[in-house]
Amino acid sequence: MARLVTPLTNTQVERSKVKNKDYLLRDGNGLMLQVRKNGNKSWLFDYHRPISKKRNTLSLGEYPSVSLAQARFFREEYRTLLAQGIDPQIHRNQQKADITAQMENSFLSVANKWKEKKAKEIEPLTLQKNWRRLEIYVFPFLANMPVADILPNLVIKSLEPLNQQNKGDTLKRVIRLINEILTYAVNSGLLPFNPCLNVNEVFNFGQSESHPTIRPEELPTLLFKIHNSKLTLFTRCLIKFQLLTMVRPSEASNAEWSEIDFNQKLWTIPAKRMKRRNEHIVPLSTQAIEILNVMQQFNGNKQYVFQSARNPHKPMNSQTVNKALIDLGYKNKLDSHGLRSIASTYLNEYEPFISPDVIEACLSHGIKDRVRRAYNRSNYLEQRKLVMQLWSDYIEKCTPKI
């Protein structure tokens, strides 16, 4: 006959005294308070394993962090498991494993691994901007969610505040980032497929904001203003070089002498600095070479063609051209990216015999059609040499004579 145990009281538990050796106070049905000789008190649950019938003791936590009432709650929970033939210790270990797996496979955890991968593929500033978008618009809603639980309705609900702000461009970028991370989870074996690939179909992004630009016919006025401005020689050369080469602002400002081949009249921009992660070879026109010859007199023994006036180890800021255009009165009319659009418009409208693919290659744009892109691996270098010179000749024609 089982021995009857009188349940403990809160007073007994609280006033249990330390002895010269450890001892137990029993509450019944397997619950015990162990009082150690060092003064620590902890709850234990004593039971027989369902299958082996061997005796086992499970810790329920320290007193007073775990009260008598809480310890009894755990005891009853474990007795319920035992009645179903489930070992409480195995059950608890499985719960811990599930929580650990959930944390390791959370959206934030997968995003961090994706970030490590992207750090080797894109510019640090680009990654920083993308991560900041995730911190503002995504992590507050999805950070702790297991990637397996992220379904379209959850993503749509999470992005609704951003959608209501009518920030279509930001919304589009954020959806792309979410899908990149979920696709990374698929490729890592954490998901069978990405269910959110078509989430963008739910939203109306509005019209994309393009960079402000001017017509080719307005180029003479721009060049006249640059010629008669108080801009530094380096800034004027940077604007002209970017205009002549059709490259992006950061690609122009970060140009290094080691990338320039004067003999072949070619400038090879490394893949790490290109938006599409492929190196870009720019044919240098006669006018572009003239700009380089001017800069070589000042910075020829330095790393950068357009060296910063403040720090000899850094290039000029990529925003220098933007600021100069604002100073010239072109705010909201033309920005540094818009210089590329002038070239594109001129070549597409005024030179109809030039292939659109060649023009896109000059701008380092990829072929949008997937099938044509698969078969067309040409970089049109020889054709681009002619086009770049043609464009440069037009710029020279628009340049005021000294």
C-alpha positions in Angstrom: 0.0 0.0 0.0 1.4 3.4 -1.1 2.4 5.6 1.7 0.2 8.7 2.1 2.1 12.0 1.8 0.8 15.2 3.3 1.1 18.0 0.7 3.6 20.8 1.5 2.5 24.3 2.4 4.2 27.5 1.2 5.3 28.1 4.8 7.0 24.7 5.0 8.8 25.3 1.7 9.9 28.8 2.6 11.1 27.9 6.1 12.8 24.6 5.3 16.2 24.8 7.0 19.6 23.9 5.8 21.2 20.7 7.3 24.6 19.2 7.2 23.5 17.1 4.2 21.0 17.3 1.4 17.4 16.1 2.1 14.0 15.9 0.4 10.6 17.2 1.3 7.8 15.3 -0.5 4.6 16.9 -1.8 3.1 13.7 -3.3 2.6 12.2 -6.7 6.4 12.4 -7.4 6.9 16.0 -6.6 9.8 16.8 -4.2 11.7 19.8 -2.9 15.4 19.1 -2.6 17.1 21.2 0.1 20.9 21.2 -0.3 23.4 21.8 2.4 24.7 24.9 0.5 21.2 26.4 1.0 19.9 26.0 -2.6 16.4 24.5 -3.1 15.1 22.9 -6.2 12.0 21.0 -7.4 12.3 17.4 -8.6 9.8 15.1 -10.3 10.3 11.4 -9.6 8.6 8.9 -12.0 9.0 5.6 -13.8 9.7 5.6 -17.5 6.7 4.4 -19.5 8.6 1.7 -21.5 11.6 0.5 -19.4 9.8 1.2 -16.1 13.1 2.4 -14.7 13.0 5.2 -12.2 14.0 8.7 -13.3 14.2 12.1 -11.8 13.5 15.3 -13.7 14.5 18.8 -12.5 11.6 21.4 -12.5 13.7 24.5 -11.6 15.0 26.3 -8.6 12.9 27.7 -5.7 11.8 30.5 -5.3 12.1 31.2 -9.1 9.6 28.3 -9.4 6.9 28.5 -6.8 5.1 25.6 -5.2 2.0 26.2 -7.3 4.1 26.3 -10.5 6.0 23.1 -9.6 2.6 21.4 -9.0 1.4 22.6 -12.4 4.5 21.0 -14.1 3.9 17.8 -12.1 0.3 17.5 -13.3 1.4 18.2 -16.9 4.0 15.4 -16.8 1.6 13.0 -15.1 -0.8 13.6 -18.0 2.0 12.8 -20.5 2.8 9.6 -18.5 -0.9 8.5 -18.7 -0.5 8.7 -22.5 2.7 6.6 -22.4 5.0 9.6 -23.1 8.2 10.1 -21.2 8.3 13.7 -19.9 12.1 14.0 -20.3 12.0 12.9 -23.9 9.0 15.3 -24.5 10.9 18.2 -22.9 14.0 17.5 -24.9 12.0 17.4 -28.1 10.4 20.8 -27.2 13.8 22.3 -26.6 15.0 20.9 -30.0 12.0 22.3 -31.7 12.5 25.7 -30.2 16.2 25.7 -31.2 15.3 24.6 -34.7 12.7 27.3 -34.9 15.2 30.0 -33.8 17.8 28.7 -36.3 15.2 28.6 -39.1 13.6 31.9 -38.2 13.4 34.6 -40.9 16.0 36.7 -39.1 18.4 33.8 -38.8 18.1 32.9 -42.5 18.3 36.6 -43.4 21.7 36.8 -41.6 23.0 33.9 -43.6 21.7 35.4 -46.8 23.5 38.7 -45.8 26.8 36.8 -45.4 26.4 35.5 -48.9 25.4 38.8 -50.4 28.3 40.6 -48.8 30.6 38.7 -51.3 28.5 39.7 -54.3 27.3 43.3 -53.9 28.7 46.7 -52.8 28.8 47.2 -49.0 26.7 50.4 -49.3 24.0 48.6 -51.4 23.9 45.8 -48.8 23.7 48.3 -46.0 20.7 50.0 -47.7 18.9 46.7 -48.3 19.5 45.5 -44.7 18.1 48.8 -43.4 14.9 48.3 -45.4 14.5 44.9 -43.8 15.1 46.4 -40.4 12.4 49.0 -40.9 9.7 47.3 -42.9 10.2 43.5 -42.4 11.9 42.4 -39.2 9.3 44.0 -36.8 6.7 41.6 -38.3 8.6 38.5 -39.5 12.0 38.3 -37.7 11.1 35.5 -35.3 8.8 33.6 -37.6 10.0 30.3 -38.9 10.5 30.5 -42.6 8.2 27.5 -43.0 5.3 29.6 -41.6 5.8 32.6 -43.8 3.0 32.5 -46.3 1.6 35.1 -48.7 -1.2 36.3 -46.5 1.3 37.0 -43.7 3.6 38.9 -45.9 0.8 40.9 -47.5 -0.5 41.8 -44.0 3.0 42.8 -42.8 3.6 45.1 -45.8 0.2 46.8 -45.7 1.4 49.8 -43.7 4.1 50.4 -46.3 1.6 50.0 -49.1 -0.7 52.6 -47.4 2.2 55.1 -47.5 2.2 54.9 -51.3 5.9 54.1 -51.4 5.7 51.9 -54.4 9.4 51.8 -55.2 10.3 50.9 -51.6 7.5 48.3 -51.5 8.8 46.6 -54.6 12.4 46.5 -53.3 11.2 45.1 -50.0 9.2 42.3 -51.6 12.2 41.4 -53.8 14.4 41.2 -50.6 11.9 38.9 -48.9 11.8 36.6 -51.9 15.6 36.5 -52.1 15.7 35.4 -48.5 13.0 32.8 -48.9 14.6 31.5 -52.1 17.9 31.2 -50.2 16.0 29.1 -47.6 14.7 26.9 -50.4 18.3 26.5 -51.8 19.5 25.7 -48.3 17.0 22.8 -47.9 14.8 24.6 -45.3 11.8 25.0 -47.6 10.5 22.8 -50.4 9.5 25.9 -52.4 9.0 29.7 -52.0 5.2 30.4 -51.7 5.6 34.2 -51.8 7.0 34.6 -55.3 3.9 36.2 -56.6 3.1 38.5 -53.7 3.9 41.5 -55.8 0.8 40.8 -57.9 -1.4 41.9 -55.0 0.0 45.5 -54.8 -0.3 48.5 -57.0 3.2 50.1 -57.1 2.2 53.1 -59.1 4.5 54.6 -61.7 8.2 54.1 -61.2 10.1 57.3 -60.5 12.8 57.7 -63.1 15.8 59.9 -62.7 15.3 63.5 -64.0 17.0 64.2 -67.2 17.1 66.7 -70.1 16.8 66.3 -73.9 20.0 66.0 -76.0 19.1 69.4 -77.6 19.6 71.0 -74.1 23.1 69.6 -73.7 24.8 72.8 -75.1 23.2 74.9 -72.4 24.3 72.5 -69.7 27.9 72.4 -71.0 27.9 76.2 -71.3 26.9 76.5 -67.6 29.5 74.0 -66.6 32.2 75.9 -68.6 31.3 79.2 -67.0 30.7 78.0 -63.5 32.9 78.2 -60.4 33.1 74.4 -60.1 36.6 73.0 -59.5 38.5 71.6 -62.4 38.3 68.1 -60.9 34.5 68.4 -60.6 34.1 69.6 -64.2 36.3 66.8 -65.4 34.4 64.2 -63.4 31.0 65.5 -64.9 32.5 65.4 -68.4 34.1 62.0 -68.0 30.9 60.5 -66.7 28.9 62.0 -69.6 31.5 60.7 -72.2 31.6 57.2 -70.8 27.9 56.7 -70.0 28.8 55.0 -66.7 27.0 55.3 -63.3 28.1 58.0 -60.9 30.0 55.7 -58.4 31.7 53.9 -61.3 33.1 57.2 -62.6 34.1 58.6 -59.3 35.8 55.4 -58.2 37.9 55.0 -61.4 41.4 53.8 -60.7 44.5 54.3 -62.9 45.2 50.6 -62.8 41.9 50.0 -64.7 42.9 52.3 -67.6 44.7 50.8 -70.7 45.9 53.9 -72.6 47.4 51.7 -75.4 44.1 49.9 -76.1 42.0 52.9 -75.1 39.9 50.8 -72.8 38.7 51.1 -69.2 37.9 47.8 -67.4 35.6 48.3 -64.4 35.9 45.3 -62.1 32.8 43.2 -61.4 32.8 44.1 -57.7 31.9 47.7 -58.7 29.3 46.9 -61.3 25.6 46.7 -60.6 25.2 43.4 -62.5 28.3 41.8 -61.0 30.1 41.5 -64.3 33.2 43.5 -65.3 32.4 46.2 -67.8 34.8 47.3 -70.5 34.4 50.9 -71.6 35.9 52.0 -74.9 37.5 55.4 -74.3 36.9 58.0 -77.0 39.5 60.6 -77.9 37.7 63.1 -75.7 37.7 60.7 -72.7 41.4 60.2 -73.1 41.9 64.0 -73.1 40.1 64.2 -69.7 42.4 61.4 -68.4 45.5 63.2 -69.6 44.4 66.3 -67.7 43.8 64.3 -64.5 47.1 62.5 -64.9 49.0 65.7 -64.5 47.5 66.0 -60.9 46.8 62.4 -59.8 48.9 60.3 -62.1 50.9 58.8 -59.3 47.8 58.2 -57.1 45.3 55.3 -56.9 42.2 57.1 -58.1 41.8 59.2 -61.2 39.4 61.5 -59.4 41.1 61.7 -56.0 39.4 63.3 -53.0 40.7 66.7 -52.1 40.3 65.9 -48.4 41.6 62.3 -48.2 44.3 61.2 -50.6 43.4 57.6 -50.0 39.8 58.0 -51.2 38.1 59.0 -54.5 35.8 61.9 -54.9 32.3 61.4 -53.5 29.8 59.8 -56.0 27.4 62.6 -55.0 29.7 65.3 -56.2 28.1 65.5 -59.6 24.6 65.7 -58.1 25.6 68.6 -55.9 27.2 70.4 -58.8 24.1 70.0 -61.0 22.0 71.4 -58.1 24.4 74.4 -57.9 24.0 74.9 -61.6 20.2 75.2 -61.2 19.2 71.7 -62.3 17.5 70.6 -59.1 14.7 68.1 -60.0 15.6 68.7 -63.7 18.7 66.6 -64.0 20.8 64.3 -61.7 24.0 62.4 -62.2 22.1 59.2 -63.3 20.2 61.3 -65.8 23.4 62.0 -67.7 23.2 58.4 -68.9 19.6 59.0 -70.2 20.8 61.9 -72.4 23.2 59.5 -74.1 20.5 56.8 -74.4 18.0 59.3 -75.9 20.5 60.7 -78.4 21.7 57.3 -79.6 18.2 55.9 -79.9 16.5 58.9 -81.5 19.3 60.5 -83.5 21.3 57.5 -84.6 18.6 55.0 -85.8 21.1 52.7 -87.5 22.7 51.7 -84.1 21.4 48.4 -82.7 19.5 48.8 -79.4 21.5 45.9 -78.0 24.7 47.9 -78.7 23.3 50.9 -76.9 22.3 48.8 -73.9 25.7 47.3 -73.9 27.2 50.8 -73.7 25.1 51.5 -70.7 26.1 48.1 -69.2 22.5 46.9 -69.3 21.7 43.3 -69.8 19.4 41.9 -72.5 15.9 41.7 -70.9 14.6 38.9 -73.0 15.6 35.7 -71.3 15.9 33.6 -74.4 17.9 36.1 -76.3 20.1 36.6 -73.3 20.9 32.9 -73.2 22.1 32.9 -76.8 23.7 36.4 -77.0 27.0 36.4 -75.1 28.6 39.2 -77.2 29.8 42.4 -75.5 29.7 44.3 -78.9 33.1 45.8 -78.1 34.1 46.8 -81.6 30.6 48.3 -82.3 30.7 50.2 -79.0 34.0 51.8 -79.9 32.4 53.5 -82.8 29.3 54.4 -80.8 31.2 55.9 -77.9 33.2 58.0 -80.3 30.1 59.1 -82.1 28.5 60.1 -78.8 31.7 61.9 -77.7 31.8 63.9 -81.0 28.2 65.1 -80.3 29.3 66.2 -76.9 32.2 68.1 -78.3 29.9 69.7 -80.9 27.8 71.0 -78.0 30.8 72.2 -75.9 31.4 76.0 -76.0 34.6 76.9 -77.7 37.2 78.7 -75.6 
